[in-house]
Amino acid sequence: MNVLLPLALLLGGFFIFAFIWSARKGQYDDLETPRFRMLLDDKKILKSNPIEKKEEK
């Protein structure tokens, strides 16, 4: 029982640190574009990949 409180505080501190670190690194900068990324044309992605170009020929 004496271990649970320090463990909970340590775990909570870790998650706060992880959130602040990811926010500073730009993880939450663009929240709109990823929703629409699946709607982009796949042919554009294939043209930019040199491995796929070799297979198409």
A tleap script that builds the chain and sets N, CA, C and O, in Angstrom:
source leaprc.protein.ff14SB
mol = sequence {
  NMET ASN VAL LEU LEU PRO LEU ALA LEU LEU
  LEU GLY GLY PHE PHE ILE PHE ALA PHE ILE
  TRP SER ALA ARG LYS GLY GLN TYR ASP ASP
  LEU GLU THR PRO ARG PHE ARG MET LEU LEU
  ASP ASP LYS LYS ILE LEU LYS SER ASN PRO
  ILE GLU LYS LYS GLU GLU CLYS
}
set mol.1.N position { 0.830 -1.205 0.000 }
set mol.1.CA position { 0.000 0.000 0.000 }
set mol.1.C position { 0.869 1.262 0.000 }
set mol.1.O position { 0.479 2.278 -0.575 }
set mol.2.N position { 2.018 1.209 0.626 }
set mol.2.CA position { 2.899 2.378 0.667 }
set mol.2.C position { 3.578 2.627 -0.671 }
set mol.2.O position { 4.184 3.680 -0.865 }
set mol.3.N position { 3.489 1.699 -1.578 }
set mol.3.CA position { 4.148 1.824 -2.874 }
set mol.3.C position { 3.209 2.444 -3.910 }
set mol.3.O position { 3.671 3.042 -4.882 }
set mol.4.N position { 1.918 2.309 -3.713 }
set mol.4.CA position { 0.957 2.725 -4.735 }
set mol.4.C position { 0.942 4.236 -4.974 }
set mol.4.O position { 0.871 4.666 -6.125 }
set mol.5.N position { 1.006 5.022 -3.955 }
set mol.5.CA position { 0.960 6.475 -4.130 }
set mol.5.C position { 2.191 6.994 -4.871 }
set mol.5.O position { 2.028 7.746 -5.832 }
set mol.6.N position { 3.406 6.636 -4.478 }
set mol.6.CA position { 4.568 7.099 -5.259 }
set mol.6.C position { 4.566 6.574 -6.694 }
set mol.6.O position { 4.974 7.280 -7.617 }
set mol.7.N position { 4.110 5.344 -6.880 }
set mol.7.CA position { 4.038 4.788 -8.218 }
set mol.7.C position { 3.027 5.556 -9.070 }
set mol.7.O position { 3.296 5.831 -10.239 }
set mol.8.N position { 1.889 5.900 -8.512 }
set mol.8.CA position { 0.876 6.668 -9.232 }
set mol.8.C position { 1.394 8.071 -9.572 }
set mol.8.O position { 1.139 8.573 -10.667 }
set mol.9.N position { 2.109 8.697 -8.654 }
set mol.9.CA position { 2.671 10.019 -8.926 }
set mol.9.C position { 3.752 9.950 -9.999 }
set mol.9.O position { 3.835 10.829 -10.857 }
set mol.10.N position { 4.568 8.921 -9.953 }
set mol.10.CA position { 5.605 8.743 -10.962 }
set mol.10.C position { 4.996 8.505 -12.343 }
set mol.10.O position { 5.449 9.081 -13.332 }
set mol.11.N position { 3.995 7.677 -12.407 }
set mol.11.CA position { 3.324 7.396 -13.667 }
set mol.11.C position { 2.619 8.643 -14.213 }
set mol.11.O position { 2.685 8.918 -15.411 }
set mol.12.N position { 1.958 9.382 -13.353 }
set mol.12.CA position { 1.307 10.625 -13.769 }
set mol.12.C position { 2.316 11.650 -14.265 }
set mol.12.O position { 2.073 12.338 -15.256 }
set mol.13.N position { 3.446 11.752 -13.578 }
set mol.13.CA position { 4.501 12.664 -14.008 }
set mol.13.C position { 5.063 12.284 -15.370 }
set mol.13.O position { 5.364 13.146 -16.196 }
set mol.14.N position { 5.201 10.977 -15.592 }
set mol.14.CA position { 5.688 10.514 -16.894 }
set mol.14.C position { 4.730 10.916 -18.005 }
set mol.14.O position { 5.173 11.380 -19.055 }
set mol.15.N position { 3.433 10.750 -17.800 }
set mol.15.CA position { 2.472 11.105 -18.844 }
set mol.15.C position { 2.404 12.607 -19.078 }
set mol.15.O position { 2.207 13.044 -20.211 }
set mol.16.N position { 2.561 13.392 -18.041 }
set mol.16.CA position { 2.608 14.854 -18.221 }
set mol.16.C position { 3.851 15.242 -19.011 }
set mol.16.O position { 3.780 16.070 -19.919 }
set mol.17.N position { 4.996 14.640 -18.666 }
set mol.17.CA position { 6.233 14.903 -19.401 }
set mol.17.C position { 6.094 14.497 -20.871 }
set mol.17.O position { 6.524 15.236 -21.756 }
set mol.18.N position { 5.498 13.332 -21.139 }
set mol.18.CA position { 5.334 12.854 -22.507 }
set mol.18.C position { 4.421 13.785 -23.306 }
set mol.18.O position { 4.677 14.038 -24.483 }
set mol.19.N position { 3.366 14.294 -22.683 }
set mol.19.CA position { 2.469 15.218 -23.372 }
set mol.19.C position { 3.171 16.527 -23.706 }
set mol.19.O position { 3.057 17.021 -24.829 }
set mol.20.N position { 3.892 17.093 -22.749 }
set mol.20.CA position { 4.590 18.353 -22.990 }
set mol.20.C position { 5.666 18.172 -24.055 }
set mol.20.O position { 5.837 19.037 -24.915 }
set mol.21.N position { 6.391 17.059 -24.006 }
set mol.21.CA position { 7.435 16.791 -24.989 }
set mol.21.C position { 6.840 16.678 -26.395 }
set mol.21.O position { 7.378 17.255 -27.340 }
set mol.22.N position { 5.739 15.944 -26.539 }
set mol.22.CA position { 5.142 15.776 -27.863 }
set mol.22.C position { 4.523 17.077 -28.367 }
set mol.22.O position { 4.533 17.334 -29.571 }
set mol.23.N position { 3.991 17.891 -27.477 }
set mol.23.CA position { 3.426 19.176 -27.897 }
set mol.23.C position { 4.522 20.117 -28.381 }
set mol.23.O position { 4.315 20.865 -29.337 }
set mol.24.N position { 5.677 20.091 -27.740 }
set mol.24.CA position { 6.790 20.944 -28.173 }
set mol.24.C position { 7.410 20.459 -29.472 }
set mol.24.O position { 7.942 21.269 -30.231 }
set mol.25.N position { 7.359 19.172 -29.747 }
set mol.25.CA position { 7.926 18.617 -30.974 }
set mol.25.C position { 6.995 18.789 -32.173 }
set mol.25.O position { 7.382 18.471 -33.297 }
set mol.26.N position { 5.780 19.284 -31.956 }
set mol.26.CA position { 4.882 19.566 -33.063 }
set mol.26.C position { 3.906 18.454 -33.384 }
set mol.26.O position { 3.351 18.426 -34.482 }
set mol.27.N position { 3.686 17.553 -32.474 }
set mol.27.CA position { 2.778 16.441 -32.724 }
set mol.27.C position { 1.346 16.923 -32.975 }
set mol.27.O position { 0.611 16.306 -33.747 }
set mol.28.N position { 0.952 18.007 -32.337 }
set mol.28.CA position { -0.423 18.473 -32.425 }
set mol.28.C position { -0.563 19.734 -33.277 }
set mol.28.O position { -1.554 20.453 -33.149 }
set mol.29.N position { 0.413 20.013 -34.146 }
set mol.29.CA position { 0.369 21.229 -34.952 }
set mol.29.C position { -0.732 21.192 -36.004 }
set mol.29.O position { -1.482 22.159 -36.142 }
set mol.30.N position { -0.841 20.101 -36.742 }
set mol.30.CA position { -1.813 20.012 -37.836 }
set mol.30.C position { -2.797 18.901 -37.530 }
set mol.30.O position { -2.492 17.721 -37.702 }
set mol.31.N position { -3.974 19.284 -37.079 }
set mol.31.CA position { -4.992 18.304 -36.726 }
set mol.31.C position { -6.007 18.082 -37.841 }
set mol.31.O position { -6.827 17.168 -37.752 }
set mol.32.N position { -5.966 18.904 -38.890 }
set mol.32.CA position { -6.968 18.817 -39.949 }
set mol.32.C position { -6.526 17.940 -41.118 }
set mol.32.O position { -7.335 17.164 -41.627 }
set mol.33.N position { -5.289 18.035 -41.555 }
set mol.33.CA position { -4.833 17.347 -42.760 }
set mol.33.C position { -4.887 15.828 -42.674 }
set mol.33.O position { -5.301 15.209 -43.654 }
set mol.34.N position { -4.503 15.181 -41.581 }
set mol.34.CA position { -4.518 13.716 -41.566 }
set mol.34.C position { -5.884 13.097 -41.857 }
set mol.34.O position { -5.947 11.975 -42.358 }
set mol.35.N position { -6.955 13.784 -41.563 }
set mol.35.CA position { -8.292 13.253 -41.862 }
set mol.35.C position { -8.508 13.115 -43.358 }
set mol.35.O position { -9.182 12.190 -43.811 }
set mol.36.N position { -7.935 14.040 -44.128 }
set mol.36.CA position { -8.178 14.075 -45.560 }
set mol.36.C position { -7.094 13.373 -46.360 }
set mol.36.O position { -7.218 13.250 -47.579 }
set mol.37.N position { -6.042 12.914 -45.712 }
set mol.37.CA position { -4.940 12.276 -46.417 }
set mol.37.C position { -5.388 11.008 -47.145 }
set mol.37.O position { -4.839 10.674 -48.195 }
set mol.38.N position { -6.366 10.307 -46.607 }
set mol.38.CA position { -6.842 9.081 -47.247 }
set mol.38.C position { -7.607 9.371 -48.533 }
set mol.38.O position { -7.794 8.472 -49.353 }
set mol.39.N position { -8.050 10.605 -48.721 }
set mol.39.CA position { -8.813 10.955 -49.907 }
set mol.39.C position { -7.933 11.379 -51.081 }
set mol.39.O position { -8.431 11.553 -52.194 }
set mol.40.N position { -6.633 11.546 -50.845 }
set mol.40.CA position { -5.732 11.961 -51.905 }
set mol.40.C position { -5.585 10.845 -52.933 }
set mol.40.O position { -5.790 9.669 -52.634 }
set mol.41.N position { -5.234 11.232 -54.117 }
set mol.41.CA position { -5.094 10.270 -55.203 }
set mol.41.C position { -3.870 9.383 -54.970 }
set mol.41.O position { -2.777 9.891 -54.718 }
set mol.42.N position { -4.044 8.071 -55.053 }
set mol.42.CA position { -2.947 7.141 -54.832 }
set mol.42.C position { -1.918 7.184 -55.950 }
set mol.42.O position { -0.757 6.849 -55.717 }
set mol.43.N position { -2.303 7.585 -57.156 }
set mol.43.CA position { -1.367 7.620 -58.273 }
set mol.43.C position { -0.250 8.617 -58.026 }
set mol.43.O position { 0.877 8.395 -58.470 }
set mol.44.N position { -0.528 9.692 -57.341 }
set mol.44.CA position { 0.507 10.670 -57.018 }
set mol.44.C position { 1.548 10.057 -56.088 }
set mol.44.O position { 2.740 10.334 -56.220 }
set mol.45.N position { 1.120 9.252 -55.180 }
set mol.45.CA position { 2.037 8.612 -54.245 }
set mol.45.C position { 2.903 7.592 -54.988 }
set mol.45.O position { 4.101 7.494 -54.725 }
set mol.46.N position { 2.312 6.835 -55.908 }
set mol.46.CA position { 3.064 5.831 -56.653 }
set mol.46.C position { 4.111 6.467 -57.561 }
set mol.46.O position { 5.189 5.900 -57.737 }
set mol.47.N position { 3.823 7.622 -58.135 }
set mol.47.CA position { 4.783 8.278 -59.014 }
set mol.47.C position { 6.001 8.768 -58.249 }
set mol.47.O position { 7.090 8.839 -58.818 }
set mol.48.N position { 5.850 9.102 -56.997 }
set mol.48.CA position { 6.978 9.610 -56.230 }
set mol.48.C position { 7.831 8.494 -55.654 }
set mol.48.O position { 8.905 8.766 -55.118 }
set mol.49.N position { 7.387 7.245 -55.747 }
set mol.49.CA position { 8.129 6.121 -55.191 }
set mol.49.C position { 8.919 5.438 -56.306 }
set mol.49.O position { 8.312 4.844 -57.197 }
set mol.50.N position { 10.263 5.501 -56.287 }
set mol.50.CA position { 11.052 4.922 -57.381 }
set mol.50.C position { 10.931 3.401 -57.469 }
set mol.50.O position { 11.091 2.853 -58.559 }
set mol.51.N position { 10.664 2.717 -56.398 }
set mol.51.CA position { 10.523 1.269 -56.425 }
set mol.51.C position { 9.265 0.882 -57.194 }
set mol.51.O position { 9.272 -0.079 -57.963 }
set mol.52.N position { 8.200 1.621 -56.987 }
set mol.52.CA position { 6.945 1.347 -57.686 }
set mol.52.C position { 7.082 1.622 -59.181 }
set mol.52.O position { 6.442 0.944 -59.985 }
set mol.53.N position { 7.907 2.608 -59.578 }
set mol.53.CA position { 8.091 2.917 -60.980 }
set mol.53.C position { 8.726 1.729 -61.712 }
set mol.53.O position { 8.336 1.415 -62.836 }
set mol.54.N position { 9.674 1.087 -61.095 }
set mol.54.CA position { 10.338 -0.048 -61.725 }
set mol.54.C position { 9.366 -1.201 -61.947 }
set mol.54.O position { 9.453 -1.898 -62.958 }
set mol.55.N position { 8.450 -1.405 -61.021 }
set mol.55.CA position { 7.488 -2.490 -61.141 }
set mol.55.C position { 6.428 -2.221 -62.200 }
set mol.55.O position { 5.893 -3.161 -62.788 }
set mol.56.N position { 6.114 -0.945 -62.453 }
set mol.56.CA position { 5.087 -0.590 -63.424 }
set mol.56.C position { 5.548 -0.844 -64.854 }
set mol.56.O position { 4.715 -1.130 -65.714 }
set mol.57.N position { 6.842 -0.750 -65.137 }
set mol.57.CA position { 7.383 -0.893 -66.502 }
set mol.57.C position { 7.348 -2.285 -66.941 }
set mol.57.O position { 7.762 -2.590 -68.059 }
savepdb mol mol.pdb
quit
